[in-house]
Amino acid sequence: MESKNIDSYTILVNQIPIKISIYSHKGHPVPFYHLSLLNITDQTKRIIERIREQIINQISFDLLNKKDNEGEDEIKTQFKQNIMKLMKEQFSELDENTLHLLSNYILITSLGMAELEFLLKDSNLEEIVVNNAKEPAWVYHKKHGWLKTNVNFDNEKRIRHFSTMIGRNVDKGITLLNPLLDAHLKTGDRVNATLSPITTKGNTITIRKFAETPWTIVDFLELGTIDYSSAAIIWLAIQYELSILVIGGTGSGKTSFLNVISNFFPPNQRIISIEDTRELRLSDTLHWVPMSSRLPNPEGKGGITMLDCMVNTLRMRPDRIIVGEVRRSEELEVMFEAMHTGHSVYATFHARDTTEGIARLTHPPINLSKILLSSLGLVVVQNRNRRTGERRTFQIAELTENGEPNLLMQYNAKTKEMMNVNTPKRLFETLNIFTGLTEEDIYKDLDEKIMVLKWIVKNNIKDVNEIGMIMSDYYTDKKDLMLKITGN
């Protein structure tokens, strides 16, 4: 069958080199994602598989009930010793390094989530999906979109075992009576699992990977996710403590956008973030307190909702509040009341564009007053093109005193540029009233910010803490930073 190579690279998992090959087959609409252990023959694979089966039969299932890392590490060490002993019997000619490599491979594929562990280590993947035992796992690649893998599972029991293990690690159960699970791995990756017959083809696992390194404004500018003018106006709004609501569909990059705009926070203010599952990672230069909500235990006790966290946050003297995602009318009411009482709030909300977002906020079941919406400084819309996988900042709008949108910028899909639609009115009026900045001053400030952003991109500064230090200099010693940037 005719095939075409699309991409290939190598990842290291516990010192094991894993080769990733992405290719297409003629007649198959979806490309393939193939992972393989480098430099290993088919005969060696068969021996390894036999040893793996032998070890699995011997393994103590105490590991499944261990929640402390020390006990878990101890069992894994004993497990590896047994593997090494068997490996030396089968491969007496191999050197110690190769034996350790193969032993690590058996250890990884025998414990945890088997070959899914390798997929979890590929930083190019955003999503890992198991639909059932009859078809291979799927992955969503940052560059190539949805791909079929060569990772397969023998039966539905094994998939259910993974779900049970994940749930147990976070004190949650998944059973036929309670066949839906929302949880997270120790790495922070979000997991959803379902059991058959709720999903009629079989048991499923969906893992949304937690980014190993947080997105920064430099990543967004380089990828074209946002342009310099849009970034500058958002930075201006954040500097002068205006609230921002980030709107977009599922997978449009709303949370990543929150992480990116957190690069613009000043270092001398207290920031409190609230999320269902920890995804945000802010600079170490910031005064940041992260909070997470918590579902109740199987007995229905101990739950802490987003609303509980938001109400408590207002008693913690925050200067800035970041809310991972607001869904319910009570949460939104508290959030907008917080804005009205002088707090700067940055949150995400599900909607396709500005018009739909305001309609959802002001109609049942949320039913907020448009006057409440006027406390927002900006509404930013993130969009993902499902055909190409590209994510873009799609719209930037301000809200009038009556809560009506004034669209400032709109992405043009044909020219692939952000176009100016209307001149800011309320934004400029607000800045003039509270800071004394004239329109001329504001445009000069925006040009200055674009200069700083271009300098950061030119110097390829992507570490969130390094960017944090530059922003700290901007707020505390701007004159010196600008001299450094201009070269004078």
N, C-alpha and C positions, 0 to 999 in steps of 0.2 A: 504493500500500500504506500502511495506517495506521501511523504511527510516533509514539512518545512520547519526548520529551526527558527524560533522566534527570539529566544533569550536563554542564557545559561549563566549560572553563578554557583558559588560554593558557600555554605554556611558551616560554622563550627558549633557543635552541640556537645558539651563536656569533652572537648578536645577531639571529637569525632568529626572528620570532614564529610559533609553530606553534599552531594552534587545535585543541583536543581536544574532540570532541563524543561523548558517550555516550548512546545512545538504544536503544529497543527497537522491534521490528517485530511486529505482530500475527501470530501463527502461527509465530514463531521463539522457541524457549525460551531462547536465549542472547542477551543484549544485545550491541550493537555498539560498538566503540571506533574512532572515525574521526579520523584526523589530517590536517590540510590546511594548506598555506602560506597565510597571510592575504593578502587583496587581490591575487590573481593570477588572471588570466583563463585560460580554456581554451586560447586561441591562444598566450598567453605560455608556458603549460605545454608545448605541443607544440614550440615553438622551443627551450625549455630542454632538453627531452628530446633533440632533434636535436643540440644543442651537446654535451650530455653524452656521447652515443654517439661523436661525432667526437673528443672529448678522450680518451675511454677507449681508442680505437684508437691515439692518439699517446703515451699515458702510458708512462713508463719503468717497467718492472717491478722496477727496483732497489729501489723502496720496500718491496717484499715481503721483501727480504733485509736491510733496515736494522734494526739493533737499537738504535743510538744515536739519541737524540732529535734531535741536531743534524743528522745526515744526513737524517732523516725530515722535519724542518722545512724544510730546504733544498729538498727535492724538492716538498713541498707548496707552497712559495712560488713555485717555477717553474711548477708546475701551475696555480696561481691566476692567474699573469700571463698564461698562454695563454688561460685562460677569460675573463679581463677583456678581452683583445684581441678575441676572438670576440663577446663580449657587446656591446661598443661598436659593432661592425660591424652587429649585428642590431638593437640598441636605442639608436640615436644620440640619441634624445630623452630618455633616462633620466638622472637626476642620479647623481652619484658614489656616494652612500649606497645607493641602490637597486641600482646595479650591483654594489656590494660584497656586498649582501645576497643577491642572486641567484647571484653567483659562489660565495659560501659554501655556498649550498644545493646547487649542482652539485658542489662539492668534497666535501661530506659524503656525498652520495648516490652518488658515484663511487668513493670510497676507503673503507676500513674495511668496515663491514657494512651499507652502504647505508642504507635507511630504518630499520633496527634501531637505528641510532645515535640517532635521535629518541626511540625508545621508551626507550633507556637513560638519556635525560636527564629522563624523567618520574619525579619523586620519589614519585609516588603508586603506582607499580608495584612489585611484589615479584618477579614472575617473568615472563620473556619466553620464548615457546615457538614453535619452528618444527617442525611435524610432517612436512612434505614440501612439494614444489612444487605439489601439486594443490590445496591449501587455504591460506587465509590464516593468518598468524601469530596466535597467541593471547597474551593477557596476563592476569596475575592482579593485579587492582586492589585496593589496601588497603581501599577502601570498597565496591566493587561486585563483588568476586570475579572469576570467569573471564569474559572478554570476547573476542569475535572482532574482529580488526582489519581495516583495509583495506590492510595491507601484504602484498603477494604477491611471489613469486619465479618467474621464467620457467621455470627448469629445475632439476633436481637438482644439476647441475654447479656452479651458483652457491652453493648451500647447502654443498656439499662444499668449495668454495673458501674460504668463511668459516671452516669448521672447520680446514682446513689452515693458514690464516693465523694463527688463534688458537693452534694447537699450535706453530707455528714460533716465535712470540713467547716461548714458555716452554720451548723446546728439547724439544718433544714432537711425535711424528708420529702421524698417523691415516691408515691405509691399509687396503686390503681384507684384508691379513693381520693388521692390528691395528686393527679398526674401532671401537674404543671410546676415548674421550678424556675425561679429567678435567683441567681446566686453570682458569686464571683470567685475566681481562683486566687491563690495567695499572691500571684503576680499582679492582681488588680484587673485581669481580663474579665469581662462580663459574660455570664453564661445563662442561656435559656435552654431548658430541656423539657421534652414532652414524652409521654408514654402512649403506646398504642392501647386502645383503639381511638383515642382522641385524635391522634394523627394516624389516619387509616392505613397508610403504607408501612408504618413501623415507628420505632422510637427515634426521636430526633435530638440532636445537640447543636446549638448555635453559639459560637464563641466570637464575641467582638473583642479584638485584641486591644490592649492598653499600650499606647505608644511608648516605646522604651526611652526615647528622647522626645521631650515636648516640642510641639510645633512652635515656631517663633515667627515674628513679622518678616524676618529675612527669608524663611522658607516660602511664605505666602507671596512675597514680592518676586522671588526668583521663579516660582511656578506660574506666576501670572494669576494667582487666585485673587489678588487685590492689586490695584495700581497705586502709585505714589500719592496722587491727589486724594484718593479715597482714604488711604492710610493716614494722611496728614490731617484730614478733617475729623476723623475718628479720634486721633491723638489729641487734637485741640479740644474736643468735647470732653475727653477723659481728664485732661489737665485741669479744666475748669469745672470739674465735678458734675457734669451733666450725665443723667442716667441714659442707658442704652438697652434696647430690647432687640435681641438677635432672633430673626424669624427664618424659618426654612423647613423643608421636608426632611423625612428620615434619611440619614446618611449624607446630608448636605454639608456637614462639617461645622455645625453650630457650636459644639463644645470645643472643638479645635480653635474656632474663631475666638471664643472666650479666652482660651489660653494665650492666643496671640495678642489680643488687645490688653491683656494683663501686663505685657511688656511695657506699657505706657504709664503704669501706676507710679506715683511718687514714693520715695522710700520712707517718708516720715508720717505715714498714715496707717491706721489699723484696718486690715482687710480680712473679712470673714467670708468663707465660701461654704455653700450648702449643696450637697449632691446626694443622689441615691447611692451611687457607687463612685468612689474616688477616681477621677480622671484628670482633674486639673493639676498642673505642676508649675508653681510660680517660682520666681527668682528668689534665691536666698537673701537678697538685699532687702526684701520686703518684710513688713511686719504682718505675717499671714497666719490665720488660724483656720484650718480646714475642719469642716463638720460633715458627718454623713448620717442620713436617716437610717432607720432599722426596722425591718419587718418583725411582726410578733413571732414568738416561738410557736411550735405546734399546739401548745395549750392556749394560744391567743393572748399571751402576756408579753410585756417588755417591748412593745412596738414604739418607735419614735418616728413620727411623720415629718415630712418636709415642713408642714405648718408649725409643728412643735419647735423645730430648729429655727424657723424664721422668727417666731415670737420671742424665743430665747435670745436670738442674735441681737435684737433691739435693746436688750439689757446689758450687752457686752461692749458698749461704746464703740461701735464700728464707724469708720469713716467711709468705707466702701463695702458693699455687700454683693457677692456673686452668687447667683442661684442657678444651679445646673440646668434645671428645667422646671417650669411652672405649668401645671395642667388644670388644677381645680380652682373654682371661683374663690374659695376661702384664701388659698395661697396668694392669688393675684390681688385680692383686696388688701391683704396685709402688706404685700410688696408695694402697691401703689400708695398706700397710706404712709409707708416708710419713706417713699420719695417725697410726698407732700410735707413730711416733717423734717426734711433737709438731708436725708441720707442719699448717697449716690448708689444706685442699684444697677447691676448688669446681669441680665437673665436671658434664657432662651425659651422659645415658644414655637409650637408646630403650626405653620401656615405656609402657603405657597408664595404669597407676596404681601406687600404693605396693605393693599385694599382688603384682601382676604383676612389678614391678621387682625385688622381693626374690626371687621365684621364679626369675626369669631369672638373677640373680646367684648363687644358691645351687644351681642345677641345671646339668647338662651343657648346652653345652660349657664354660661359665665355671666352675661348680663351686666357688665360694668358700665358706669356712667362715662360718657365721652369727656366730661370735665376732669375725671380722674386721669384719663390718658394724657392730658395736657402737661402732666409732670414729667413726661418723657422728653429727653433732649433729642435723641435720634432713634430711628428704627432702621436697622440694617438687615437686609434680606440676603441669605446665602442660598445658592442654588447648585444642584448637581445635575449635569446632563447625563441621563441614564444610558444614552447611546455611546458616548465617548468616555464617560466616567469623570469628566472634568468638573471641578468645583470652582465656582466663581462668586465673588461679591456681586450681587445682581441689582440691588437697589439701596439707596440711602435716602431717607426721608426725615423731615422734621415734622412736628405736630403743632398746629396753631393753638391758640388759647381755648378754642372750642373743641379741640381733639380731632380736627380734620387734618389729613396728611398733606404736606407740601413736598412733592417729590423733588429732590435735589439732583440726584444722579441715577442713571439707568444704564445697565450693560447692554451694548449692541452686539447681538450674536453674529451679525454679518461682518462687521468690521473688527470684532473682538476687542472693543474699546469701551471704557466707561465714559458715557456722554453726560455733560452738564445739561440739566433740564430746566431748573428754576434757580434763581439766586436765593440763598438763605435769607430769611427775614427774621423769624423769631430767634434763631440761633445768634444772629448778629446783635439783635436788640438785647437779648439776655446778657451776652458778653459785655455789651456797652454799659448796661445798667450796673452790673456787679463788678466789672473790672476797669471800666473807663476806656476800654479799647475801641478805637474807631475802626471803620471798615478797612481803611488803609493799613492800620496796625495789624488787623487780623490777617489780611492777605500777605503782609510781610512775614508774619509769624508762620503761616502755612508754608511759604517758600523756604524759610529757615528749617522747618521740620523735614521737608522733602530733601534738603541738602544733607541733613543728619542721616536720614534713612538711606540715601544713595551711598554715603560714605560707609555705613555699616555693611551694606550689601557688597560694595566694592572690595572691602577688606575681609569678606566672607566670615563675618562674626555670627555664628549660629548658636553658640552656647547660651542658654537662657540666663545663666548667672553673669556672663560677660556683657550681655545686652543690658541686664539689670544695672551693672556698674556704670555703663554709658548713660543710661537714663538717669541714674542717680547724679552723675556729673552734670547732666543737662539741667536738672532742677536745682542743684546746689552751687554749681560753678559753671554756669552756661557760657560766660565770656571766654574762659579758658578752653572749654571744649570746642567752641566755634573757631577759635584761633588755631587749634590743632587740626580741625577739619579743613579749614581753608588754606592751611599751610603757611599762614602769616606768623 
